[in-house]
Amino acid sequence: MGEMLRIHQVARRFSVTNRTVRRWIAEGKIIAAPTPGGSYRIPADQKVLCNLRIKNGICVKCKQCRFCD
């Protein structure tokens, strides 16, 4: 398994709140593994994470995302 991100790391990458990331998890927009302490770990290599950054067909973070076809 690749790099696993914490909720606050995903929030920082997308300039959203931790609450928004938790909502994305609850809505099934991103895949997350629950931890024994009640938090989550999110695989960094999810294509879905990139898709959350797409605006007008361009990844707003990298301008040419390595996860997009």
Secondary structure as the mmCIF struct_conf table of DSSP 4:
data_model
#
loop_
_struct_conf.conf_type_id
_struct_conf.id
_struct_conf.beg_label_comp_id
_struct_conf.beg_label_asym_id
_struct_conf.beg_label_seq_id
_struct_conf.end_label_comp_id
_struct_conf.end_label_asym_id
_struct_conf.end_label_seq_id
STRN STRN1 MET A 4 ARG A 6
HELX_RH_AL_P HELX_RH_AL_P1 ILE A 7 PHE A 14
TURN_TY1_P TURN_TY1_P1 SER A 15 SER A 15
HELX_RH_AL_P HELX_RH_AL_P2 ASN A 18 ALA A 26
TURN_TY1_P TURN_TY1_P2 GLU A 27 GLY A 28
BEND BEND1 LYS A 29 ILE A 30
STRN STRN2 ALA A 33 PRO A 34
HELX_LH_PP_P HELX_LH_PP_P1 THR A 35 THR A 35
TURN_TY1_P TURN_TY1_P3 PRO A 36 GLY A 37
BEND BEND2 GLY A 38 GLY A 38
STRN STRN3 TYR A 40 PRO A 43
TURN_TY1_P TURN_TY1_P4 ALA A 44 ASP A 45
HELX_RH_AL_P HELX_RH_AL_P3 LYS A 47 ASN A 51
TURN_TY1_P TURN_TY1_P5 LEU A 52 ARG A 53
STRN STRN4 ILE A 54 LYS A 55
TURN_TY1_P TURN_TY1_P6 ASN A 56 GLY A 57
STRN STRN5 ILE A 58 CYS A 59
TURN_TY1_P TURN_TY1_P7 VAL A 60 CYS A 62
BEND BEND3 LYS A 63 GLN A 64
BEND BEND4 ARG A 66 PHE A 67
#
